[in-house]
């Protein structure tokens, strides 16, 4: 009766988890259910959406604003910026020997 009483573990508080003996053997194998992994779907190449075939005319129509408006404006702005920067560097170079450093110092950081 005394030995049986020693094996009974009680909680000190009702909110604590129950104490278990470390002498109890642990089962070797767990039952794990394997769930098959769903293959990822890329909508660009999914045949159900129509992504396998590239339509050159639809692409040109969809992104025409880039090639007609945005890219030429950006190219002109960058060309003007380069011209201004080179003129400033030429002026500095005539005054001092800062030619290579002035090109690098004005590069805007991202």
Protein Blocks (a to p, Z undefined) as FASTA:
>chain_A
ZZmmmmpccdfbfkbccdddfkbccdfbdcdddddddddddfklgmknopmbccfklmmm
mmmmmmmmmmmmmmmmmmmmmmmmmmmmmmmmmmmmclmmmmmmmpccZZ
